[in-house]
Amino acid sequence: MHLLLIEDEREVADFIQKGLEEVGHQVCTMHNGRDGLAQAISSDFDVLIIDRMLPELDGLSIVKALRASGDPTPVLFLSALGQVDERVRGLKAGGDDYLTKPFAFSELLARLDALSRRPPGREAEVTELVLADLRVDLLRHKVYRNDAEIPLQGKEFNLLEQLMRHPGRVMTRTMLLENVWGYHFDTRTNVIDVHMSNLRKKIDSRGLPALLHTVRGAGYKIEAL
């Protein structure tokens, strides 16, 4: 692969470049954000490896500028900032993956390999699902309706996520059991109905329009009618 590494810590940059070149990759290394952006614009790369905190221009600004110009090159962020909020910021800015320092070099190689296999123009991984005034934050595992947070239990969140990924589509009990609980048998269990009842009380409360619907004899769906 032809890789661009933008990393201001020279020892770290040298270590990464040497390791990548040893396994056959071609690496161009820049040590500040402004030069890194110029290099990214002027040449074609398979993947960009960008540190979050850089002199002259930070990593988020680099990626935002590239995405604004229509450049879809996959971006892997490297950062010592490992908090969930920081990862979310990186992904929302247009990054495709996020690796926290310190990291195992084998993991870096695996992530680069995965990014290089993405079809050209593929969109970044979905991190948020929205339907009407309902919003599901997949990274933080938080749910909001009318911007008010709704606390959900683990299986309730997973159940809602499955429905939100298929708005308007009827999800049968068997489909939900397999996708949420991993059950491949015993469709007589009422675990779905119990969790759906609890979920409906939390989502469709306070006089808000109902989004969760029972399709008699078939299953459930989520839809803004």
VOSETOR-421102 format. One line per 3 residues: their letters; for each residue x, y, z of C-alpha. Coordinates in pm, 1 decimal, padded with zeros to 6 digits. Layout:
BEGIN
a) X Y Z ~ ... $
This chain:
BEGIN
mhl) 00000.0 00000.0 00000.0 ~ 00100.2 00360.3 -00053.2 ~ 00054.9 00525.4 00286.3 $
lli) 00078.8 00880.0 00416.4 ~ 00183.5 00909.6 00781.4 ~ 00138.2 01247.2 00951.1 $
ede) 00301.3 01226.4 01294.4 ~ 00496.7 01500.6 01473.5 ~ 00674.9 01275.1 01726.6 $
rev) 00976.0 01178.1 01517.7 ~ 01067.8 00867.8 01714.9 ~ 00713.4 00738.1 01685.1 $
adf) 00702.8 00829.0 01315.2 ~ 01035.2 00655.5 01248.8 ~ 00919.8 00342.0 01431.8 $
iqk) 00592.2 00324.4 01237.9 ~ 00752.6 00399.8 00901.6 ~ 01026.2 00140.2 00950.3 $
gle) 00777.4 -00126.8 01055.4 ~ 00545.6 -00057.0 00762.7 ~ 00828.4 -00056.4 00510.6 $
evg) 00959.2 -00386.1 00647.9 ~ 00631.2 -00554.4 00550.3 ~ 00637.6 -00403.1 00202.1 $
hqv) 00440.7 -00079.7 00227.1 ~ 00550.4 00248.7 00074.7 ~ 00536.9 00526.7 00332.3 $
ctm) 00552.9 00904.4 00299.2 ~ 00596.7 01077.0 00635.8 ~ 00517.6 01438.4 00724.8 $
hng) 00573.3 01598.3 01065.9 ~ 00321.0 01882.0 01077.8 ~ -00040.9 01921.1 00979.5 $
rdg) -00003.5 02187.1 00713.2 ~ 00259.4 01994.3 00515.3 ~ 00061.9 01675.0 00569.8 $
laq) -00254.5 01823.4 00419.4 ~ -00061.9 01955.9 00120.4 ~ 00089.6 01611.4 00062.4 $
ais) -00247.7 01439.2 00096.1 ~ -00397.6 01672.2 -00163.5 ~ -00111.1 01648.7 -00410.3 $
sdf) -00062.3 01269.1 -00416.6 ~ -00275.6 00954.9 -00422.4 ~ -00259.9 00730.6 -00115.9 $
dvl) -00438.7 00409.7 -00021.0 ~ -00473.7 00505.7 00347.1 ~ -00384.9 00812.3 00554.6 $
iid) -00250.1 00763.5 00908.5 ~ -00298.0 01090.3 01095.2 ~ -00210.0 01185.8 01451.2 $
rml) -00481.7 01387.1 01625.2 ~ -00255.0 01648.0 01786.0 ~ -00024.4 01810.6 01530.4 $
pel) 00157.4 02144.9 01502.5 ~ 00028.4 02407.8 01257.6 ~ -00290.4 02212.6 01172.9 $
dgl) -00452.9 01944.9 01388.0 ~ -00566.4 01608.0 01259.6 ~ -00938.4 01685.5 01275.3 $
siv) -00890.8 01995.7 01059.3 ~ -00692.0 01797.2 00803.0 ~ -00965.0 01537.0 00763.8 $
kal) -01244.8 01793.0 00754.9 ~ -01063.5 01977.3 00475.3 ~ -01013.6 01655.7 00278.1 $
ras) -01374.0 01547.5 00314.4 ~ -01497.7 01894.5 00218.8 ~ -01297.0 01864.6 -00103.1 $
gdp) -01455.7 01527.9 -00178.5 ~ -01148.1 01317.6 -00098.8 ~ -01270.1 00972.3 00020.3 $
tpv) -00928.1 00825.8 00109.8 ~ -00964.7 00612.3 00425.4 ~ -00823.1 00775.4 00739.5 $
lfl) -00690.0 00604.0 01048.5 ~ -00647.6 00839.3 01343.8 ~ -00367.5 00778.3 01592.8 $
sal) -00400.2 00948.2 01928.3 ~ -00319.0 00934.8 02296.3 ~ -00669.5 01076.2 02347.4 $
gqv) -00861.6 00754.7 02405.3 ~ -01181.6 00883.9 02564.4 ~ -01507.2 00793.2 02391.0 $
der) -01585.9 01159.5 02320.4 ~ -01254.5 01201.6 02140.4 ~ -01311.4 00892.4 01927.8 $
vrg) -01656.6 01020.4 01840.4 ~ -01513.5 01356.5 01733.9 ~ -01261.0 01184.4 01511.5 $
lka) -01520.1 00966.2 01340.2 ~ -01766.7 01251.9 01294.8 ~ -01493.4 01464.3 01137.9 $
ggd) -01463.7 01202.9 00864.0 ~ -01219.1 00950.3 01005.9 ~ -01276.2 00583.6 00931.1 $
dyl) -01099.4 00426.1 01226.7 ~ -00929.7 00532.2 01551.1 ~ -00633.2 00366.1 01723.0 $
tkp) -00529.5 00476.2 02070.6 ~ -00163.5 00506.4 02167.9 ~ 00015.6 00298.3 02280.0 $
faf) -00089.5 00025.0 02038.3 ~ 00034.0 -00310.8 01917.7 ~ 00196.5 -00286.6 01574.5 $
sel) 00008.8 -00599.1 01463.9 ~ -00319.0 -00420.5 01534.3 ~ -00207.8 -00121.8 01327.1 $
lar) -00134.6 -00354.6 01035.3 ~ -00469.7 -00529.0 01071.9 ~ -00662.0 -00201.8 01075.8 $
lda) -00475.2 -00069.5 00771.6 ~ -00548.1 -00391.7 00586.2 ~ -00918.2 -00364.5 00670.1 $
lsr) -00933.3 -00001.3 00555.1 ~ -00756.4 -00080.6 00228.0 ~ -01021.8 -00341.4 00142.8 $
rpp) -01306.3 -00091.3 00158.1 ~ -01460.0 -00022.1 -00183.5 ~ -01381.3 00328.4 -00319.3 $
gre) -01624.1 00588.1 -00196.7 ~ -01761.2 00369.7 00079.2 ~ -01916.4 00576.8 00354.9 $
aev) -01770.7 00574.7 00703.1 ~ -01925.8 00340.4 00955.5 ~ -02266.8 00456.3 01078.7 $
tel) -02238.4 00593.2 01431.1 ~ -02588.4 00736.6 01473.3 ~ -02940.5 00628.5 01376.8 $
vla) -03220.1 00885.1 01351.9 ~ -03594.9 00852.6 01300.7 ~ -03818.4 01157.6 01346.5 $
dlr) -03720.0 01297.8 01689.4 ~ -03559.3 00973.2 01805.8 ~ -03180.0 00951.0 01797.5 $
vdl) -02962.1 00649.8 01881.8 ~ -02592.4 00715.9 01945.3 ~ -02423.9 00383.3 01867.5 $
lrh) -02084.0 00481.4 02005.0 ~ -02200.3 00611.0 02340.9 ~ -02492.3 00367.2 02366.8 $
kvy) -02727.3 00653.0 02441.8 ~ -03080.1 00723.1 02319.8 ~ -03253.3 01059.4 02292.7 $
rnd) -03605.1 01167.7 02205.4 ~ -03673.6 01537.9 02162.1 ~ -03313.3 01577.4 02285.7 $
aei) -03407.0 01423.1 02622.5 ~ -03196.1 01120.8 02714.5 ~ -03383.8 00793.5 02764.3 $
plq) -03196.8 00540.4 02982.7 ~ -03217.7 00187.8 02841.9 ~ -03096.2 -00149.6 02962.6 $
gke) -02848.2 -00340.4 02745.0 ~ -03096.3 -00566.0 02564.5 ~ -03345.0 -00281.6 02527.7 $
fnl) -03077.5 -00078.6 02349.0 ~ -02984.0 -00371.7 02124.5 ~ -03347.9 -00435.8 02041.6 $
leq) -03405.3 -00070.9 01953.9 ~ -03089.5 -00067.7 01741.4 ~ -03213.6 -00363.7 01536.2 $
lmr) -03544.9 -00191.2 01469.2 ~ -03377.9 00142.4 01390.1 ~ -03149.4 -00021.8 01134.4 $
hpg) -03461.6 -00135.2 00943.1 ~ -03717.2 00149.8 00973.2 ~ -04059.9 00061.5 00838.6 $
rvm) -03968.2 -00306.0 00801.5 ~ -04147.4 -00572.3 01001.9 ~ -03898.6 -00759.6 01220.6 $
trt) -04029.3 -01101.0 01321.8 ~ -03977.0 -01243.6 01667.9 ~ -03742.8 -01504.0 01521.6 $
mll) -03528.5 -01234.2 01356.8 ~ -03508.3 -01035.6 01679.6 ~ -03429.4 -01341.3 01890.5 $
env) -03143.3 -01436.4 01659.4 ~ -02999.3 -01085.7 01622.6 ~ -03035.6 -00964.0 01981.5 $
wgy) -03028.4 -01276.9 02197.8 ~ -02854.3 -01520.4 01965.3 ~ -03137.9 -01770.6 01997.5 $
hfd) -03195.3 -02004.3 01705.2 ~ -03476.5 -02200.8 01862.5 ~ -03765.4 -02183.3 02112.5 $
trt) -03967.0 -01908.7 01946.0 ~ -04232.4 -01967.2 02212.4 ~ -04041.2 -01752.3 02462.6 $
nvi) -04206.8 -01421.6 02552.0 ~ -03876.9 -01240.0 02610.8 ~ -03935.1 -01024.1 02300.5 $
dvh) -04281.6 -00915.1 02409.7 ~ -04162.4 -00827.2 02760.4 ~ -03872.6 -00616.7 02634.9 $
msn) -04085.2 -00450.4 02366.6 ~ -04342.8 -00355.1 02628.9 ~ -04072.7 -00195.6 02845.3 $
lrk) -03914.6 -00026.0 02544.2 ~ -04246.7 00118.9 02432.2 ~ -04308.6 00265.2 02777.3 $
kid) -03976.2 00449.4 02757.2 ~ -03975.1 00554.9 02391.0 ~ -04343.0 00633.4 02331.5 $
srg) -04408.6 00818.9 02656.2 ~ -04500.7 01172.6 02757.7 ~ -04772.9 01196.0 02493.2 $
lpa) -04527.6 01172.7 02203.0 ~ -04637.4 01015.3 01872.7 ~ -04593.6 00639.2 01877.8 $
llh) -04292.2 00505.9 01685.3 ~ -04296.8 00140.7 01796.7 ~ -04571.8 -00066.4 01638.4 $
tvr) -04694.1 -00423.1 01678.4 ~ -04781.6 -00597.1 01353.3 ~ -05029.4 -00860.1 01464.0 $
gag) -04924.9 -01212.5 01375.3 ~ -04594.5 -01092.4 01226.0 ~ -04372.0 -00899.9 01466.1 $
yki) -04269.9 -00540.9 01532.7 ~ -04154.9 -00237.0 01341.1 ~ -04043.7 00117.9 01409.5 $
eal) -04192.8 00387.3 01192.0 ~ -04306.5 00748.8 01210.9 ~ -04665.9 00732.4 01085.2 $
